[in-house]
Amino acid sequence: MSTSASTAAPDLPAAKARQMAAWSSGDYAVIGTTLQIVGERLCENVNLRSVERVLDVAGGNGNASLAAARRFAEVTCTDYVPALLERARERAQADRLPITFQVADAEALPFPDASFDVVLSTFGVMFTPDQEKAAAEMRRVCRPGGKIGLANWTPGSFIGQLFKLIGSLIPPPAGLRSPALWGTEEHLRALFPGAAIEATPRLFNFRYRSAAHWMEVFRGFYGPVHKAFLALDQAGQEKLERGMLDLLEQSDRGKGRGLVVPSEYLEVVIRPG
């Protein structure tokens, strides 16, 4: 039996270009702002202090950055999609929070070693194609004795199942590993060898008016879903929509009073040493 599909070396630059195009499409901030509670909770559980220098990696529309700035930390927010950083900048200005914004690739952070006391990422760094490089970069810029705080969707979560559904219709590049591996403690220990890791499963509830409302928002604004529909023919789009609606129906806990879909994520506090 051939194992070429599982052993093929992925084209990481091509994968990154594809991902960048996906996250640049739609308007992730529309969904991202609903996830704000995750950033707030993460900042509490890394025990963030006002005197600390904080880096938000793949910060998107700035959830973790805003949470850290509300705690009076010195915050730098990065992402490789400038439009997302602009959304984060607008939110910071509205809240009068002093945050530095810088376009940066999570796999090649433009900062010296040990520049930050705390390095954060909420549903961001997990999507990097070169997972080892991204983990090594976070570790490199975190000072000795500092902390890395992450929030990552788990493989069995609602979002994990959503990506499996998309992948069944649009197969990912050969050799590229699932982002949801970041939502497993075993994989994190491989990415951060020798580090002290505390991993806590948590739930985030997607709250929308209905399944149709969720479909409208995610199809219009969530880059990976938006791009998936664009890549499929009519029959494929109908199959993807049916699959998403089935997944929503199976996951809904709203009991007819609005859509409430829990999605598990792993909240992680890493002490690199």
N, C-alpha and C positions, 0 to 999 in steps of 0.2 A: 504493500500500500504506500502510495506517495505521501510524503509529509511536507511537500514544497510549500503548500498554502500556509502551514503553521511556522515554517522555518525561514520563509523568505524575508530578507532584510527590507524593512519599510523604507520608502522614499520620504524621509522626514521633512526636507524642505518643501516638497510638493504637498505633504499632509498639512504643514503649517500654513501654506498659502491657501489651501482649501478651507481650513478652519478660520483663518482671518477673514476670508470672504463671507463665510457663514455668519460670524459674529458682527461683521460690518453691515450685514443686511438687516432689514426690519428695524426695530428699535428696542434693544434689550432692556433699556431703562424702564420701559412700561411694565415689564415683568419684574425687573430687578428691584424696583422700589418696594414691591410687596414683600420682599425677603429681608427687609431691614432688621427685623427682630433677631435674625440669625447673627448679624454683625454685633448687635448689642449684647447678646448672650455670650458670644465668643470673647468679647473684650472683658466681660466680667470674669469669665472662667480662666483667662490667662492672667487675671489679677492685675490688669493694666494700671500703671501709675502715671501721674501727671508729669513726672520728670523724665519719662522715657521717650526715646526716638523710635518711631513706628514706621515700618514699610508695609504698604498694602500691595501685594503682588497679584497681577491680573485683576485689578480692583474693579473693573467694569464701571458701573455708575456710582461707585463709592460707598457702598453700605458699611463695610468695615472701617473705612477711612473716617466717615462721619461719626461713627460710634466712638472711635478712638479720639477724635478731635473734641467731642463732647466731654471727654474725660481729661481735657487739657493737655494731651500728649502732643509732641511735635511730630506731625504726620506728613509722609510723602506717599502719594497715591500714583500707581503706575498701571499702564495697560498698553497693549500694542495696537489698540484701535482708538485713534484720536477722537472720534465722534463720541465714544463712550466716556472718555475723560472729560469732554466738554459738558456732557450731561452731569457728571459728578461735580464739575466746577460750578455749574448753575445751582445745584443743590447746596453746595458749601456757601456760596454767596448769599443764597436766600436765608440760610441759618446763621450767617455771619461767622463762619468757622474758618480759621486760618489753616489751609491745607496747601501743600506744594504738589503740583501735578506734573508728571513727566512721562512722556511716551517711552516705553521700555518693553523689551522682550523678556519674559520670565526665564528663558533659557540663557540669557546673556545680560544680566542686570548690570547697569552702568554705575556701580557703586563700589568703593573700596571694601576690602575685607573688614568684617566686624564693625560695620557702619551703624547698625541698628540694635536696639535692645530687644525689640519685639518685631517679628515678621508675621504678617497675617495673610490669609487668602480664603475667601468664601466663595465656593463653587467657581473658582477661577483657575488656579494652577493645575487642578486635576485634568484640565483639557489640553495640556501641553503634549505635543507628540513625543518629545524626548523626555520621558519621565525622570530618568536618573539625572539628567543635566539640570532640569528645573529644581529637583530636590537638592542637588549639590549647590546650586546658586543660592537658594534660600539659606542653606546652612552656612555658606561662605560669608554672606553679608550680616549674619546674626553674630553678635559678640559672644565670646565665651561666657557662659552663665546666663545667656539670654533665652528667649522662648520663641517657638514657632507655633502659631495657632491656625488651625485649618477647619473648614467645614466642607465635607465632601459627600456627595450623594452615594449611597450604597448600591451594590449590584441589584438587590432585590427590591429597591425602592420604586415608587411610582415613576420617578424620572429615569431610573435605571431601566425599567421596563419600557418606557417610552423610547429610549435610545435603542434598545434591542429591537423594537418594532420597526423603527426607521432603518436599522441595519439589515433587517430581513428583506427589505425592499431595495435598499441602496447599500450594498456591501461596502464596508470601510476598506481602505487600502490594505493590501496584503501585509501581514506582519505587524500592523499597528495594534497596540494593546488598548483595551477598554479603559476610558477615563474612570469608570466606576471601581477599578482596582484600588484607587486612592481611598475608597470607602471601606477598605478591609484592613484590619490591624496587621495581618500577616504581610501584606504588600508594603505597608508603611514601614515596618521593621526592616524590610529589605532595602527600601529607599533611604532610610536614615539609620544605617547600622551603628549599633553601640549607643544610640540615643535613648533616653528615658521617655517613654511614650504613654500618655494617658488617653484612652479612646472611649468616648461615651456615645452610645446610640441615642439619637434624638429624633423628634418628628417635627416637620414643618407642615402646616395645613394650607394648601392652596384653597382660597375662598373666593368663589366666583358666583355670579347670579345663576348660572346653569351650565350644563355641558356645552351647549351651543355658544354661550358667552366665552367659556374657556377656549373653545376651538377658534372663535373669531380673534381673540387676543393672541393666542400662541401662533396661529397661522399667519397673522399679520405682522407680529412684532418679534417673536422668538426666532433668532437667526437660524438655528439648525432645522427647526420645523418649517420655517418660511422657505429656506433653500431646498428642503426635501420635496415640498410640493412643486416647486419650480422645475425640479429635475425629473419628475415623473410625468408620464403621459396620463390621459384622462382615466384610463382603467386603474393605473397605479395610484393616482390621487384618490380615487374612490375607495380603493382597498386600504390606503393609509388612513383616510378619514373614518372608515368603519372600524378599523382596528383601534384608533384613538378613542372613539366613542364607546367601544366595548370596554376598553381599559378604564375610562372614566366611570362607566356604570358599575363596574366591578369594585372600584376603589372608593366611590362616593359614600360618605358617612353623613350627608346633610339631611337625610330623611325627608326629602321634599321641600325643605326650607332653605334653598340655596345650595350650591355645590360646595362640599367640604371634602377635599381629597388629601389625606395625610401622605407625606413622602418622607421616608427615613433618610437621615444623613448621619454621618459620623463626625462628632465634634472632637477635635484632637488637640492636645497640648503636648508639644515636643520640647524636651530640654536636650539640645545637642551635646552639651558638655563643654 
